[in-house]
Each structure stands twice: as C-alpha cells, then as structure tokens.
Amino acid sequence: MKFHILNKIDYVILLCVITLSSFGILFIYSSGINSDGILVSNEYYKQIIWFCIGAVLMLCIAVFDYRKIKKYSKYLYWSILGIFIYTRIFGRYVNGAKSWIGIGSLGIQPSEPGKIIYILYLANFLEQTKNLQPLKRFIKAMLIMILPVGLILLQPDLGTATVYIPVFICMCFIAGMPIRYLALVIGIGMGTIICTVLPIWQLEIVRKAIPLVNILTNTKLRLIVLSSIIVISLISLAGYILFKSRYFYWITFASSIIAVSLILSVAAGKVLKPYQIQRLIVFLDPSSDPRGSGWHIIQSKIAIGSGNFWGKGFMRGTQSHYRFLPEQSTDFIFSISAEEIGFVGCMIFFALFLSIFLRIIYIVKVSSNLFGIFIASGILGMYFFHFAVNVGMVMGMMPITGIPLPFLSYGGSALLTNMMAAGLLMSIHARKLNFDNDVI
C-alpha cells in the first residue's frame, strides 16, 4: 500500500518542533546582544543552519521506513561505542568534558546522536527477546545501557550519561519488564545520590556531626555497616531459596539496594570532579557561594522572577544583556525566555512540550509494531527527562547538569538529535498499521 508523502508527516509534532525551534533561534539571537544593544555573537546564525539541516533530516527520516534500520541497529550500536572510546582518547575538552570530536570550529558531540542509536538497538533487543525469561532479559538490557553510560562517564560527561537511564526505564516499562526490576534500578540510583550528597551536605551546609550521616563519612563505620548489610542479604537470599518466602525476598531486595548504593556512592565520590561537587553544594544552598558556583542559580531565579506575568518584552531582558547569566544560550535559555516573555510565554512552551509528550503516548498506543512502540517510548523518556531536568535546573529545583532544553537551547548536535528523533516518531506513526508494503 503506497501513499503520498504528505500522509507520512505528523503535523502535530511538526508544528510543535518548528515552533519551539523558531523560538529557540529568536532567544539565542537575543542572548547574543549586549547591554549596548550590539550583537556580539553569531550563534543564532549557526542555529539557523543546524535547524535547516535538521529539518531536512527529520523529513527524510519521516519518509524512510524505520523498520529497515532494525537489522543495522546492532552494528550502529557497536560503532558508536567505538566512537565513544575514540572520543575519550582523541577528543577535545569542552566545558570540562572530553566529549567532542571534529576539525577546527566544526565539531560534534557523539553522545547526542548516540542516544538515538542506543534507543534503536535496545528497541530491537526488547522486541526480539519478548519471550525470554524476564530476569535474563532485564540483565542483558542492563548491559546494553551500562556500556555507553560507562564510556560517557569516562569523558566525563555526567549530565549526558544520566539521560540514558530514564530512556532505559521507560522502554523496559513499556516492554513489560517486572516493576520490581525497574524499582531496583530507581532505588539504587536514588540511594546512590542520597549517600553521595549527605556527606557533602553535612560538611558544607550543616557543618556539624550528624550520627546517621557519620556512617557515610567514617570509613571504618561504613565498612562495618556495609558488611552487615551484605551478610543480611546473603542470609535472606538463602532463606528465599530454601523456603520460597516472599518475606525473605523483600529483605534481600531492600538490603541489596542499600548495599549497592553504599558501594556506588564511594565510586561516585571519587569520580565526581570538584566543580561537580560544588554544583551539588550550591544546589543545596546557593547562598554558600553566591559569587561563585551559586551565581548561576541565583541569577537564573532573578531572571525568571523578573519576567512576571507578561515579561519585559523580546530583547529587553537585563539579566542576559548585562551578561549576568552564564551559558545563557544553552543551559539557561529558559531563563532568558521567562524574563522576556514572562509566565504566559512559558506556559506556551509548556503547552507545546505537553503536546509532543501526549502525541508520543498516542503513537505508542496506536502503533502495532513492537519495534516502533519501543523506539517511541525511548524518545518520550529522552524528551521528558531533558525538559524536566533543564527547567528544574534553572529554577533551582535540580542541580546544574548541563542538560539542554530540546529544540530551544543552542547546539547543533542536540538539535539534530532531537529533530531526527521527531522524524522517527513521524515514520512510526505513518506506519502504525505495520503493513509491509506501505513505503514509497
């Protein structure tokens, strides 16, 4: 069944993507103007070029039958892992991470398009293993996630690496993985964060000893507690194997989360760079370093608050034009937008993102091809995590992680990745009935 190219375009997604990207270009332009009204940056021009390239890619992917990529997903996955290794060795440093490759001013961040390849390969794996024993399936899926995350952490690019985790959780949930397995991943993640942050909080914010937190700061005490929890886990596991009691199962489950979190928190404390630790400190208390690391969050809040209901007007923001906001065209683009178009303009942005999220959920619901369903759910996890973390970050509700806002933030690698993902969504929707011959 062949059909016209216009029938393959999802106009809801297309309209939202074009609108958000257009707003992004406008505010990138505004961010490049100084207090004298002089344009001092050509980032908006580059973003227009990336947008035009991305639009062509998006439409080409929408026309292309995404199902043909399935057989190449494995080779793409291993290739991108090789590129990650190459980037770690021969890449160049940008913002503290060796995560870029390129020639001169032309460069790309491989971890961005790597997200799409990761989604494609994980979707292929989940479709092919739908009848596999759940635990084996989950462990193998975990390995697919751990390899790219580990290589990206070596760069080190903590912000980008974290995006791969919610994508994994979202796809595995749609794939029907047992909730307890996903809860294990979420629990270990949250436990690791808590065990990493608490010692910093005690040392830099509270500045007095707290008995419970001392477990995390005293090496000997930590080893005693960890050893005890491991023993409890092993005894409970033996009890579950012998008696098949759910009581022993849940004790093993909870104690394993605590034990792994304690171990990973030690690794996290050694892997985190000083500036990343400082970001955690100022997230907990921005006033602890108001002229240093806390400057970002404080100025961002001022910009958002000063926008009030209607905003100051396009190109009339003071925080950006007087250069109070760092990384204002990338990480803090939402702050500029909020200052210039106010609460009403931000609600328009939220409505556009919500439309994209709801449209993806609709695509997942109506599609009959599992490969396409898993891809769409992975893209939903990617988009939503980027949106939630970036907006939460500029509002001071989350630590600064350097995660851009989809379609709005400046950056060619991120924009191309997001637009290619939108093209995949259109391709999936156009072939939702899964006919074998509905291609051009």
Disulfide bonds with the S-S distance in Angstrom:
none
